Amino acid sequence: MADLNADFEAAVANSRKLSQRPDNATLLKIYGLYKQATAGDNTEKKPGFGDMVGRAKWDAWAACKGTSSEDAKQQYVDLINSLS
C-alpha cells in the first residue's frame, strides 16, 4: 500500500511534466481517476449546461464510480506511465 501511494504521488508529479499534452479525452480520464483516488465517488451536483468544462469533468469523475481508491490510484499510475 505504501508503495502504491508513493507510485501515485510520483505519477501526479510526472503528469505535470509530460513531454506532450494528452488529448482532451485522456485529460478527462486522468482527472476522473485522480478525483476518484483522492475523494472517492462523485457526490457533487452536476453542473448546468452552460458549464461545458465542468460537466465534462463531472462526467469523467462519475464514470469512475464504484472504483476503489486503490484501483483508481493504480489505473492513474498505469495511465501516466503509458504517456511518459
MOGIZI-V529907 format. One record per pair of residues at least 12 apart in sequence whose ideal C-beta (glycine too) atoms are under 10 Angstrom apart, sorted by the first residue. I is the first residue (numbers start at 1). J is the second residue. Records with the same first field share a line. If there is no record, write none. Layout:
# MOGIZI-V529907
I: J  J
This chain:
# MOGIZI-V529907
1: 70  73
4: 37  69  70  73  74  77
5: 37  69  70  73
6: 77
7: 73  74  76  77  78  80  81
8: 33  34  37  38  69  70  72  73  74  76  77  80
9: 73  77
10: 77  80  81
11: 30  33  34  37  73  74  76  77  78  79  80  81  83  84
12: 30  34  37  38  73  76  77  80
13: 80
14: 77  80  81  83  84
15: 27  30  34  76  79  80  83  84
16: 80
17: 84
18: 30  80  83  84
19: 83  84
20: 83
21: 83
22: 79  80  83
24: 53  56
25: 56  60
26: 79  82  83
27: 56  57  60
28: 53  56  57  59  60  61  63
29: 60  63  64  75  76  79
30: 60  75  76  79  80  83
31: 56  57  58  60  61  64  76
32: 56  57  58  59  60  61  62  63  64  65  67  72  75  76
33: 60  61  63  64  67  71  72  73  74  75  76  77  78  79  80
34: 60  61  64  72  73  76  79  80
35: 57  58  60  61  62  64  72
36: 60  61  62  63  64  65  66  67  68  69  71  72  73  75  76
37: 64  67  68  69  70  71  72  73  74  75  76  77
38: 69  72  73  76
39: 61  69  72
40: 61  64  65  67  68  69  72
41: 61  62  64  65  66  67
42: 57  58  59  60  61  62  63  64  65
43: 62  65
44: 57  58  61  62
45: 58
46: 58  59  62
47: 59
64: 76
